[in-house]
Amino acid sequence: MDMSTSAPFRDLSFLPRDVALTERADGSLLLASRIPMHAGEPHLPGMLWRHAQAQPDASWLVQRRGPDRAWQRLTYGAARAQADAVTQALLGLDRPGRCVAVLSGNSLEHGVLQLAAQQARMPHVPITPAYALMTQDLSKLQSLIDLLAPAVVFVQDGTAFERPLRGLRLPADACWVVADAPPAGPARLALQRPVHTWAEWAATPVTPAVAASAAAITADTVAKYLFTSGSTGLPKAVTITQRMLTTSVAMHRQLVADPPGTPPTVLLDWMPWSHVASGNIMFGLVLSEGGEHWIDEGKPVPGLFAHTLRNLRDVSPTAYGSVPLGYTMLAEALEADAALAEAFFRRLARMTHAGARMPDSIFDRMQAVAVRSTGHRLPFTSAFGSTETSAAVTVTHWCAESAGLIGLPHPGVTLKLIPLGDGRHEVRVHSPVVTPGYLQQPAATAAAFDDEGFFVMGDALQFVDLQRPEEGLAFSGRVTEEFKLQSGVFVRVGALRVDAIEAAQGLLTDVVVAGADQAFVALLAWPNLAACRLHAGTPDATASEIVQAPWLRAALHAALARHNAAAGGSSRRVHRLLLLAEPPDMGAGEITDKGYVNQRLVLQRRAALVARLFTDPPGADVIDID
């Protein structure tokens, strides 16, 4: 018997599954929890005040610093003092309601600044660092700055961000704030605007104006703007209010009833605060509980994931979240290193994945190593939401036996499900966590809601069992990503992507599905470089050498032929595949800094490669399956 599937789950007191499903006259369905939603706190800065008073010496944010990369801790008491001082500095600018933009990633200073901005009632706007660092073209970042018209732009390191410091056009009354290596002398004068250091602002004497500003925060005060991915044009700035943030935190805290005396969460988090899951929920949950938020400088990409593994040996988190690619790399590391697995699972209560559907093989591998390390399986929750919903609006609040589920609606969330005629439903959402709209884009705001005020997600879901709705929902693809073949048959991109990755048995990290208005489906794909090097015994092989390796081409041909034999119709069969040596370009938006590949943008930017997939006869570099 396979112990990884028969071992018991770690016991957690999950919220009961109690939902109401109502069918309406027009055929649409309404799905909602019958359990009342818990009330949220008034605002996020209040959470910091509460813990600064109750446990001033407890660690809040922890990050590696300095040449020796030692862990540096910021306590709740010290964070409150810094936040009040920086709030005073912001109020001293006299720019009420103007934005505080952040171009750099997660850091101790960034964590304090976002709460200080909220205390000053100046929206915090974290912008993915890729726009400033991963491309030579600053035009996309400039368009975001033009939209925001910020009063303050913060960067962590003046040397790393020298090009945007010099090249961006800010509003005439805006200033820079730099934490490390601020420009000095002629370089500072050349910017022709004020440049403040973090040390200066954190030493600002605090007046009663800070408490007065915080007291004026309401549920409708704009806490931040978060940018969408921009898959269909320039990113839109999503309005996030204090109500949205605190309600989302309350919803997620309601999912598990921890017994009295349970220690607060200890989180090691690599996901960027410019994305909704980490920036809203992970940040807010830890702050609400008075837990420890360890900032991980690693990412699930070659060369950086080693930092995550090093950090996991130190931290032993109580909760862990990542994207499927991150878990793929983590599973490989844990399987090879029992000591690392012991450290990772020592205190872990549950894992969460988001961003895209996780292949069942990775789910099973993570559970198998959990059983070997602890004797039990771990609840592996998955969720569904968007930037516009402040975070997840559904979650699997039970011990799921496989990947693919996105759970049931949180208390306080109503889903409207519109039948698509193939067993799936297009989903729309009504909840206090839904955005009121996009900054300065009234037409886009109006188009985002239906005539009943439900936010249109653009995604398809399906019931595990419509007669037993408590069994949950499964994600069934982005409606906007789907396309038709020449035959008129629809291709479900999300499902086929996961099936192809599964069929490759660890040899591929991700694929992009092509074939709109073509006779058949084809794939662009990135090989799993680490797995391929290990398989071939060539640790120094380059990406270009790997994509040309005969053994890999033969293995993928055989794997996809097996997939095709069991796939059924033409919409699920893969006829050709082209391996890519060049990784997805984060600066161009092909992949987010959270590890999610933007299918549409990759197809647009690599149109010449897509064309080669459908050229007859195919070139030598194209793997012809059928």
ABEGO torsion letter per residue (X at the ends): XBAAAABBBBBBBBBBBBBBBBBBAAGBBBBBBABBBBBBBABAAAAAAAAAAABAABBABBBBBEAAGBBBBBBAAAAAAAAAAAAAAAAAAGBBGBBBBBABBBBAAAAAAAAAAAAAGBBBBBBBAAAAAABABAAAAAAAAAAAGBABBBBABAAAAAAAAAABBBBAABBBBBABGBBBEAAAAAAGBBBBBAAAAAABBBBAAAAAAAAABBAABBABBBBBAGAAEBBBBBBBBAAAAAAAAAAAAAABBBBBGBBBBBBBBABBAABAAAAAAAAAAAAAAGBBBBBBABBBBBGAAAAAAAAAAAAGBABBBBBAAAAAAAAAAAAABAAAAAAAAAABABBBBBGBBBBAAAAAAAAAAAAAAAGBBBBBBBBBBBAAAGEBABBBBBBBABBGBAEBBBBGBBBBBBBAGAGBBBBBBBBAABBAEBBGBAAAAAAABBAAGBBBAGBBBBBABAABAAAEBBBAEBAAABBBBAAGBBBBAAAAAAAAAAAAGGABABBBBBGBGBABBBBBBBBBAAAAAAAAGBAABBAAAAAABAAAAAAAAAAAAAAAAAAEBAAABBABBBBBABBBBAAAGABBAAGBBBAAAAAAAAAAAAAAAABOBBBAABBBAX
